[in-house]
Amino acid sequence: MEFFQMLAWRWDVTAAKKLTQGRTPDGQIEPSEWAGMLRLVAINAEHAAQVDLSEPLIVAPVPNGGLLIIDGWHRLRKALDTGVPELFAVVLTAEEELTCRMFGGEKGEGYIR
């Protein structure tokens, strides 16, 4: 299982990819706006250089916190390194985010402790 963790929150990225497979991207991310967040994410430079920028990022709405990329940080790094101004993204619904959330936030459906 692939997962993404930010502070005390964790999402099942494998489940998010299954939910979004084949879905047309419905958002765009400007890598420059997210550059500061890269300090908080472990990036493997060799992997980042190999990723496919045509694969959309997966973004989750975080309750009371806006949006967060849960899949695509290596693509974001490559986009910054190569000067790509925008990346496509699939935005999860609130229900999908909760389904993919492993822990963090309030307890509810999809919450595992």
Phi and psi restraints in degrees (value plus and minus 20) as a CYANA .aco file:
   2 GLU   PHI    -118.2   -78.2
   2 GLU   PSI     117.0   157.0
   3 PHE   PHI    -160.0  -120.0
   3 PHE   PSI     143.1   183.1
   4 PHE   PHI    -147.0  -107.0
   4 PHE   PSI     112.2   152.2
   5 GLN   PHI    -144.3  -104.3
   5 GLN   PSI     113.7   153.7
   6 MET   PHI    -150.3  -110.3
   6 MET   PSI      92.8   132.8
   7 LEU   PHI      34.9    74.9
   7 LEU   PSI    -142.7  -102.7
   8 ALA   PHI    -114.1   -74.1
   8 ALA   PSI      -4.9    35.1
   9 TRP   PHI    -133.4   -93.4
   9 TRP   PSI     124.9   164.9
  10 ARG   PHI    -163.1  -123.1
  10 ARG   PSI     117.9   157.9
  11 TRP   PHI    -142.0  -102.0
  11 TRP   PSI     126.2   166.2
  12 ASP   PHI    -104.4   -64.4
  12 ASP   PSI      79.6   119.6
  13 VAL   PHI     -89.8   -49.8
  13 VAL   PSI     -51.5   -11.5
  14 THR   PHI     -80.0   -40.0
  14 THR   PSI     -65.3   -25.3
  15 ALA   PHI     -85.1   -45.1
  15 ALA   PSI     -60.3   -20.3
  16 ALA   PHI     -83.2   -43.2
  16 ALA   PSI     -59.3   -19.3
  17 LYS   PHI     -85.9   -45.9
  17 LYS   PSI     -57.4   -17.4
  18 LYS   PHI     -85.6   -45.6
  18 LYS   PSI     -61.9   -21.9
  19 LEU   PHI     -84.6   -44.6
  19 LEU   PSI     -53.2   -13.2
  20 THR   PHI    -122.2   -82.2
  20 THR   PSI     -21.9    18.1
  21 GLN   PHI     -76.1   -36.1
  21 GLN   PSI     105.3   145.3
  22 GLY   PHI      60.7   100.7
  22 GLY   PSI     -23.3    16.7
  23 ARG   PHI     -97.4   -57.4
  23 ARG   PSI     118.9   158.9
  24 THR   PHI     -90.8   -50.8
  24 THR   PSI     111.0   151.0
  25 PRO   PHI     -75.2   -35.2
  25 PRO   PSI     118.9   158.9
  26 ASP   PHI    -140.7  -100.7
  26 ASP   PSI      -4.9    35.1
  27 GLY   PHI    -174.2  -134.2
  27 GLY   PSI     149.9   189.9
  28 GLN   PHI    -154.1  -114.1
  28 GLN   PSI     124.5   164.5
  29 ILE   PHI    -136.0   -96.0
  29 ILE   PSI     113.4   153.4
  30 GLU   PHI    -116.2   -76.2
  30 GLU   PSI      87.9   127.9
  31 PRO   PHI     -70.2   -30.2
  31 PRO   PSI     -57.9   -17.9
  32 SER   PHI     -81.0   -41.0
  32 SER   PSI     -50.1   -10.1
  33 GLU   PHI     -93.6   -53.6
  33 GLU   PSI     -39.0     1.0
  34 TRP   PHI    -126.2   -86.2
  34 TRP   PSI     -22.1    17.9
  35 ALA   PHI     -75.3   -35.3
  35 ALA   PSI     -60.0   -20.0
  36 GLY   PHI     -83.6   -43.6
  36 GLY   PSI     -47.7    -7.7
  37 MET   PHI     -92.2   -52.2
  37 MET   PSI     -39.7     0.3
  38 LEU   PHI     -81.0   -41.0
  38 LEU   PSI     -42.5    -2.5
  39 ARG   PHI     -83.8   -43.8
  39 ARG   PSI     -42.8    -2.8
  40 LEU   PHI    -114.4   -74.4
  40 LEU   PSI     -22.5    17.5
  41 VAL   PHI    -142.1  -102.1
  41 VAL   PSI     113.8   153.8
  42 ALA   PHI     -94.9   -54.9
  42 ALA   PSI     100.5   140.5
  43 ILE   PHI    -137.7   -97.7
  43 ILE   PSI     109.0   149.0
  44 ASN   PHI    -112.6   -72.6
  44 ASN   PSI      90.7   130.7
  45 ALA   PHI     -78.9   -38.9
  45 ALA   PSI     -59.9   -19.9
  46 GLU   PHI     -84.0   -44.0
  46 GLU   PSI     -62.3   -22.3
  47 HIS   PHI     -86.1   -46.1
  47 HIS   PSI     -62.7   -22.7
  48 ALA   PHI     -78.5   -38.5
  48 ALA   PSI     -57.1   -17.1
  49 ALA   PHI     -88.1   -48.1
  49 ALA   PSI     -41.0    -1.0
  50 GLN   PHI    -117.5   -77.5
  50 GLN   PSI     -32.7     7.3
  51 VAL   PHI     -89.6   -49.6
  51 VAL   PSI     138.1   178.1
  52 ASP   PHI    -115.5   -75.5
  52 ASP   PSI      91.4   131.4
  53 LEU   PHI     -91.4   -51.4
  53 LEU   PSI     -30.3     9.7
  54 SER   PHI     -99.9   -59.9
  54 SER   PSI     -35.2     4.8
  55 GLU   PHI     -96.3   -56.3
  55 GLU   PSI     103.9   143.9
  56 PRO   PHI     -86.8   -46.8
  56 PRO   PSI     128.1   168.1
  57 LEU   PHI     -92.9   -52.9
  57 LEU   PSI     141.2   181.2
  58 ILE   PHI    -134.4   -94.4
  58 ILE   PSI     106.1   146.1
  59 VAL   PHI    -139.1   -99.1
  59 VAL   PSI     117.3   157.3
  60 ALA   PHI    -137.0   -97.0
  60 ALA   PSI     118.4   158.4
  61 PRO   PHI     -96.4   -56.4
  61 PRO   PSI     105.4   145.4
  62 VAL   PHI    -118.6   -78.6
  62 VAL   PSI     105.6   145.6
  63 PRO   PHI     -71.3   -31.3
  63 PRO   PSI     107.2   147.2
  64 ASN   PHI      38.7    78.7
  64 ASN   PSI       3.4    43.4
  65 GLY   PHI    -161.5  -121.5
  65 GLY   PSI     -13.1    26.9
  66 GLY   PHI      65.3   105.3
  66 GLY   PSI    -163.1  -123.1
  67 LEU   PHI    -134.2   -94.2
  67 LEU   PSI     131.4   171.4
  68 LEU   PHI    -160.6  -120.6
  68 LEU   PSI     113.6   153.6
  69 ILE   PHI     -91.4   -51.4
  69 ILE   PSI     103.7   143.7
  70 ILE   PHI    -128.7   -88.7
  70 ILE   PSI     -30.6     9.4
  71 ASP   PHI    -169.2  -129.2
  71 ASP   PSI     101.6   141.6
  72 GLY   PHI     110.9   150.9
  72 GLY   PSI      -7.2    32.8
  73 TRP   PHI     -85.5   -45.5
  73 TRP   PSI     -54.7   -14.7
  74 HIS   PHI     -88.6   -48.6
  74 HIS   PSI     -56.2   -16.2
  75 ARG   PHI     -85.9   -45.9
  75 ARG   PSI     -58.2   -18.2
  76 LEU   PHI     -81.5   -41.5
  76 LEU   PSI     -64.9   -24.9
  77 ARG   PHI     -80.1   -40.1
  77 ARG   PSI     -65.8   -25.8
  78 LYS   PHI     -83.7   -43.7
  78 LYS   PSI     -60.8   -20.8
  79 ALA   PHI     -80.9   -40.9
  79 ALA   PSI     -61.7   -21.7
  80 LEU   PHI     -84.8   -44.8
  80 LEU   PSI     -62.5   -22.5
  81 ASP   PHI     -87.3   -47.3
  81 ASP   PSI     -49.6    -9.6
  82 THR   PHI    -126.6   -86.6
  82 THR   PSI     -18.0    22.0
  83 GLY   PHI      58.8    98.8
  83 GLY   PSI       1.4    41.4
  84 VAL   PHI     -96.4   -56.4
  84 VAL   PSI     101.7   141.7
  85 PRO   PHI     -99.9   -59.9
  85 PRO   PSI     -41.8    -1.8
  86 GLU   PHI    -166.7  -126.7
  86 GLU   PSI     126.6   166.6
  87 LEU   PHI    -145.3  -105.3
  87 LEU   PSI     124.0   164.0
  88 PHE   PHI     -97.2   -57.2
  88 PHE   PSI     131.9   171.9
  89 ALA   PHI    -162.9  -122.9
  89 ALA   PSI     129.3   169.3
  90 VAL   PHI    -124.8   -84.8
  90 VAL   PSI     106.3   146.3
  91 VAL   PHI    -120.6   -80.6
  91 VAL   PSI     101.3   141.3
  92 LEU   PHI     -88.1   -48.1
  92 LEU   PSI     129.5   169.5
  93 THR   PHI     -95.5   -55.5
  93 THR   PSI     147.7   187.7
  94 ALA   PHI     -80.1   -40.1
  94 ALA   PSI     -57.9   -17.9
  95 GLU   PHI     -87.7   -47.7
  95 GLU   PSI     -61.4   -21.4
  96 GLU   PHI     -85.6   -45.6
  96 GLU   PSI     -60.2   -20.2
  97 GLU   PHI     -79.1   -39.1
  97 GLU   PSI     -65.6   -25.6
  98 LEU   PHI     -84.4   -44.4
  98 LEU   PSI     -57.6   -17.6
  99 THR   PHI     -82.5   -42.5
  99 THR   PSI     -57.8   -17.8
 100 CYS   PHI    -105.7   -65.7
 100 CYS   PSI     -37.2     2.8
 101 ARG   PHI     -92.8   -52.8
 101 ARG   PSI     104.8   144.8
 102 MET   PHI    -107.3   -67.3
 102 MET   PSI     -61.3   -21.3
 103 PHE   PHI    -182.5  -142.5
 103 PHE   PSI     143.6   183.6
 104 GLY   PHI      94.3   134.3
 104 GLY   PSI     131.8   171.8
 105 GLY   PHI      52.0    92.0
 105 GLY   PSI    -178.7  -138.7
 106 GLU   PHI     -99.8   -59.8
 106 GLU   PSI     130.8   170.8
 107 LYS   PHI     -87.8   -47.8
 107 LYS   PSI     125.2   165.2
 108 GLY   PHI    -199.9  -159.9
 108 GLY   PSI    -190.1  -150.1
 109 GLU   PHI     -77.4   -37.4
 109 GLU   PSI     114.1   154.1
 110 GLY   PHI      68.9   108.9
 110 GLY   PSI     -23.4    16.6
 111 TYR   PHI    -107.6   -67.6
 111 TYR   PSI     106.5   146.5
 112 ILE   PHI    -140.9  -100.9
 112 ILE   PSI     115.0   155.0
